[in-house]
């Protein structure tokens, strides 16, 4: 139980520390430098822009799932 809770928190901590790296990669993929944009436009630009959001949601969901599994195995939450 405690291992799953700690694992969930570690997952969230590592994911939060990787968010700036993902955001920088997204910015780099859509901008050649600070002033000129790349040839990524339209729907592709929108989807690439949402990559950081999906990454954060995935990390959050994984952390919550691991912590909830630990609480479930301890009998603190029901099925």
N, C-alpha and C positions, 0 to 999 in steps of 0.2 A: 504494500500500500504506500508506504513512505517513498519507496523507490520510484513508483509511478508519479507521485506528486512532484518529487524533485525533478524527474525526467520531463514532466510537463512544463515546469518553470524554466528548466534549462533550454528546452525547445523554444520557448517564447523569448528568452534572453538572447540566444544565438540569432534567432530570426530578426529581432529588433535591431541587433547590431549589423545585420546584413542589408537592412532596408536602404541606407544611403548608397551602398554599392549598386544595388539594383536600380535605384532612382538615377544614379549617374550613368549607368549603362543605357537606360531608356532615353535619357537626354542626349547621350552621344549618338544613339541610333537615329535620332530625328534631327540633330543639328550637327553640321560639319564643324562649326565653331560657334562662338557666342552670337554672331550676327547672321551667318548664312545657314539656311535650313537645307536639308538634304532632299532627295527626290521622293521621300516618303510622305504621301499626302492622302487625304480622304479617309476612307474607312480603315486603311492600314495604320495611319497615324493615330486614329482614335483607339484602336485595339492595342497598339504599342503603348500608348499613354496610360491605358488601364492595367498594364502589366504589374506595376508597383502595388496597385490596389489588390489585385488577385493574389500577389505574393503575400501581402500582409494578412489577407483573409485566410489563406492556406495555412500560414504559420499559426495564426490564432486558433483555427479549427483543430489543428494537430495538437497544440498544447492543451486545449480544453478536452479533447478526446482522451489524451493520455492521463490527464488528471482525473477525469470522470471515471475512467477504467479503474484507477487506483481506489477511488472512493467506493465504486461499486463492489470491488473485491473485498473491501473492508465492511460492507454492509451498511454504509452510511446513506446511500441513495438506492432507490428501487430500480427495478427493471424497466 
